Amino acid sequence: MLGTSGVVFASMPEFRADPEARLHTFCHAVPERWHAMGVMLSAAGSLRWFTDALGGGAPIETLLAEAAEVPPGADGLIFLPYLSGERTPHADPDVRGAFVGLSLGHDRGSLARAVLEGVAFGLRDSLDLLRETGIEVSAGRVSGGGARSRLWLEIVASVLELPLERVAVDEGAAYGAALLGGVAAGAWSDVGEAVAACVRPVETIEPTTAWVDHYRERHAAFRALYPALRACSLPS
């Protein structure tokens, strides 16, 4: 989910916990299943902050268009999206966000691109943890306001190295709750039948091949920055 927060969520047939509790693992609403998820606190919320604080009054669509003109890697700029601390993978309420690598050559489009990429790197942190617990992931489905941006989905797909499916209805949790209510009311015999009837992929966004290797390197740099940032962060 690419909403104010960002969630990478997977259903599981059995309990599999991250030994360091960096993932949240719970009983599923579906009987005899479990789910695990990684949560970052500022996903689309980071873009909203950027728009309000640094966008100069421009609409998000303008900022996204400017970001699309910047090559992957944002001309060496990295954004760490820890604007209100972080949950996964760091569980750190005191760490704060940063732009790293700023130069006179960067403009508003560079900063906007770095925000989109930094959020994608945060989502990759959660995906990597899910895989460490043995969960196999071959594709993802996306929802939330951030999923309306084609550019952002292309960046996320390339960072995660996964195809991403847009679905016809992208309300996310509320829609899922409605489907569960339909099952309870007898509209469908089980959740599988409800999903088959109502959750319809309408588009698949594939990773951009030319970006994948570059983003692997940038994600490694992103991961290396957290310890340095944490060392100089102070509680608000």
C-alpha positions as CSV (number, residue, x, y, z in Angstrom):
1,M,0.0,0.0,0.0
2,L,1.3,3.4,-1.0
3,G,-0.7,5.7,1.2
4,T,0.4,8.2,3.9
5,S,2.3,5.3,5.3
6,G,3.7,2.5,3.2
7,V,2.9,-1.2,3.8
8,V,4.3,-4.4,2.3
9,F,1.9,-7.1,3.2
10,A,2.0,-10.9,2.6
11,S,-0.5,-13.6,3.6
12,M,1.0,-16.9,4.9
13,P,-0.2,-20.4,5.4
14,E,1.8,-20.7,8.7
15,F,3.3,-18.6,11.3
16,R,6.7,-17.2,10.3
17,A,8.2,-14.5,12.5
18,D,11.2,-12.3,12.0
19,P,13.4,-13.1,15.0
20,E,14.2,-9.5,15.5
21,A,10.6,-8.4,15.4
22,R,11.2,-5.9,12.6
23,L,8.1,-7.3,10.8
24,H,4.6,-7.4,12.3
25,T,3.2,-10.9,12.2
26,F,-0.4,-11.6,13.2
27,C,-3.3,-14.0,12.8
28,H,-5.1,-13.3,9.5
29,A,-8.8,-12.5,9.3
30,V,-9.1,-15.7,7.2
31,P,-9.1,-18.8,9.5
32,E,-5.9,-20.8,9.7
33,R,-3.8,-18.2,7.9
34,W,-1.3,-15.6,9.1
35,H,0.0,-12.4,7.7
36,A,3.3,-10.4,7.9
37,M,3.8,-6.8,7.1
38,G,6.5,-4.2,7.1
39,V,5.4,-0.6,7.6
40,M,7.2,2.6,6.9
41,L,5.6,5.7,8.5
42,S,6.0,8.3,5.7
43,A,5.4,7.0,2.2
44,A,3.0,9.2,0.3
45,G,3.2,11.4,3.4
46,S,6.7,12.2,2.4
47,L,5.5,13.5,-1.0
48,R,2.8,15.5,0.7
49,W,5.3,17.1,3.1
50,F,7.6,17.9,0.2
51,T,4.8,19.5,-1.8
52,D,3.7,21.6,1.2
53,A,7.2,22.6,2.4
54,L,9.2,22.9,-0.8
55,G,6.8,22.7,-3.7
56,G,6.4,26.4,-4.0
57,G,2.7,26.1,-4.4
58,A,2.9,23.8,-7.4
59,P,0.4,20.9,-7.6
60,I,1.7,17.4,-7.1
61,E,1.2,16.7,-10.8
62,T,3.7,19.4,-11.7
63,L,6.2,18.1,-9.3
64,L,5.8,14.5,-10.6
65,A,6.3,15.8,-14.2
66,E,9.5,17.6,-13.1
67,A,10.7,14.4,-11.3
68,A,10.1,12.4,-14.5
69,E,12.7,14.6,-16.3
70,V,15.4,13.6,-13.8
71,P,17.3,10.4,-14.4
72,P,17.2,7.5,-12.0
73,G,19.4,8.2,-9.0
74,A,18.2,11.8,-8.8
75,D,21.7,13.1,-9.9
76,G,23.3,11.5,-6.8
77,L,20.7,12.7,-4.3
78,I,19.3,10.3,-1.7
79,F,16.2,11.1,0.5
80,L,15.8,9.2,3.8
81,P,12.0,9.3,4.5
82,Y,12.2,9.1,8.3
83,L,10.2,12.3,8.9
84,S,8.4,10.9,12.0
85,G,10.8,8.2,12.9
86,E,10.5,4.7,11.4
87,R,8.9,1.3,12.1
88,T,10.3,-1.2,9.6
89,P,13.1,-2.2,9.6
90,H,14.5,0.2,12.3
91,A,11.7,0.6,15.0
92,D,13.2,3.9,15.8
93,P,11.0,6.8,16.9
94,D,13.9,9.3,17.1
95,V,15.6,9.0,13.7
96,R,14.7,11.9,11.3
97,G,14.7,12.3,7.6
98,A,17.4,13.9,5.4
99,F,18.4,14.8,1.9
100,V,22.0,13.5,1.4
101,G,24.2,14.6,-1.5
102,L,22.7,18.0,-2.1
103,S,24.6,20.3,-4.5
104,L,24.1,23.5,-6.4
105,G,23.2,21.3,-9.4
106,H,20.0,20.0,-7.9
107,D,16.7,21.6,-8.6
108,R,13.1,20.9,-7.4
109,G,12.7,18.1,-9.8
110,S,15.8,16.4,-8.4
111,L,14.4,16.7,-4.9
112,A,11.0,15.3,-6.0
113,R,12.7,12.3,-7.7
114,A,14.8,11.6,-4.6
115,V,11.6,11.6,-2.5
116,L,9.9,9.1,-4.8
117,E,13.0,6.9,-4.8
118,G,13.6,7.1,-1.0
119,V,10.2,5.8,-0.3
120,A,10.7,3.0,-2.8
121,F,14.0,2.1,-1.0
122,G,12.1,2.0,2.3
123,L,9.5,-0.4,0.8
124,R,12.4,-2.6,-0.4
125,D,13.6,-2.8,3.2
126,S,10.3,-4.4,4.1
127,L,10.2,-6.7,1.1
128,D,13.7,-8.0,1.9
129,L,12.7,-8.9,5.4
130,L,9.6,-10.8,4.2
131,R,11.9,-12.8,1.9
132,E,14.3,-13.5,4.8
133,T,11.4,-15.2,6.7
134,G,10.9,-17.6,3.7
135,I,8.0,-15.8,2.0
136,E,8.2,-16.1,-1.8
137,V,7.0,-13.0,-3.7
138,S,6.7,-12.9,-7.4
139,A,4.4,-9.9,-7.9
140,G,2.7,-7.3,-5.9
141,R,-0.7,-5.5,-5.9
142,V,-0.8,-1.8,-5.2
143,S,-3.3,0.5,-3.6
144,G,-3.4,4.0,-2.0
145,G,-3.1,7.5,-3.3
146,G,0.5,7.1,-4.3
147,A,-0.4,4.3,-6.7
148,R,-2.1,6.8,-9.0
149,S,1.3,8.0,-10.1
150,R,2.6,5.9,-13.0
151,L,6.1,7.3,-12.5
152,W,6.2,6.3,-8.8
153,L,5.0,2.8,-9.6
154,E,7.7,2.4,-12.3
155,I,10.3,3.5,-9.7
156,V,8.8,1.1,-7.0
157,A,8.6,-1.8,-9.4
158,S,12.2,-1.2,-10.4
159,V,13.5,-0.9,-6.8
160,L,11.5,-4.0,-5.7
161,E,12.4,-5.9,-8.9
162,L,8.7,-7.0,-9.1
163,P,5.8,-6.5,-11.4
164,L,3.1,-4.4,-9.7
165,E,-0.6,-4.8,-10.5
166,R,-3.0,-1.9,-10.3
167,V,-6.5,-3.0,-9.3
168,A,-9.9,-1.6,-10.3
169,V,-10.7,-0.6,-6.8
170,D,-7.8,0.8,-4.8
171,E,-9.4,1.7,-1.4
172,G,-7.3,-1.0,0.3
173,A,-8.2,-1.8,3.9
174,A,-11.8,-0.4,3.7
175,Y,-12.5,-2.5,0.6
176,G,-11.1,-5.6,2.2
177,A,-13.3,-5.0,5.3
178,A,-16.3,-4.8,3.0
179,L,-15.4,-8.1,1.3
180,L,-15.1,-9.8,4.7
181,G,-18.5,-8.4,5.6
182,G,-19.9,-9.8,2.4
183,V,-18.5,-13.3,3.3
184,A,-20.0,-13.0,6.8
185,A,-23.3,-12.1,5.3
186,G,-23.3,-15.0,2.9
187,A,-22.7,-13.1,-0.3
188,W,-19.8,-15.3,-1.0
189,S,-18.9,-18.7,0.5
190,D,-15.3,-17.7,1.4
191,V,-12.7,-15.0,1.0
192,G,-11.2,-16.7,-2.0
193,E,-14.5,-16.5,-3.9
194,A,-15.0,-12.8,-2.8
195,V,-11.5,-11.9,-4.1
196,A,-12.0,-13.7,-7.4
197,A,-15.3,-11.9,-7.9
198,C,-14.2,-8.4,-6.9
199,V,-10.5,-7.8,-7.0
200,R,-9.6,-7.2,-10.7
201,P,-6.1,-6.3,-11.9
202,V,-6.4,-3.6,-14.6
203,E,-2.7,-2.9,-15.4
204,T,0.7,-4.4,-14.7
205,I,3.7,-2.2,-14.3
206,E,6.9,-4.0,-15.0
207,P,10.4,-3.0,-13.6
208,T,12.3,-0.8,-16.0
209,T,15.2,-3.0,-16.9
210,A,17.7,-0.1,-17.4
211,W,17.0,1.1,-13.9
212,V,17.2,-2.1,-11.9
213,D,21.0,-2.4,-11.4
214,H,21.4,1.3,-10.7
215,Y,18.7,1.1,-8.0
216,R,20.3,-2.0,-6.4
217,E,23.4,0.2,-5.9
218,R,21.5,3.2,-4.7
219,H,19.5,1.0,-2.2
220,A,22.8,-0.3,-0.7
221,A,23.9,3.4,-0.2
222,F,20.5,4.2,1.3
223,R,20.8,1.4,3.8
224,A,24.3,2.4,4.8
225,L,23.1,6.0,5.6
226,Y,20.8,5.0,8.5
227,P,23.6,4.3,11.1
228,A,25.2,7.7,10.3
229,L,22.0,9.5,10.4
230,R,20.9,7.9,13.7
231,A,24.2,8.8,15.3
232,C,23.5,12.5,14.8
233,S,19.7,12.5,15.3
234,L,18.2,14.1,18.4
235,P,14.6,13.7,19.7
236,S,12.3,16.5,18.6
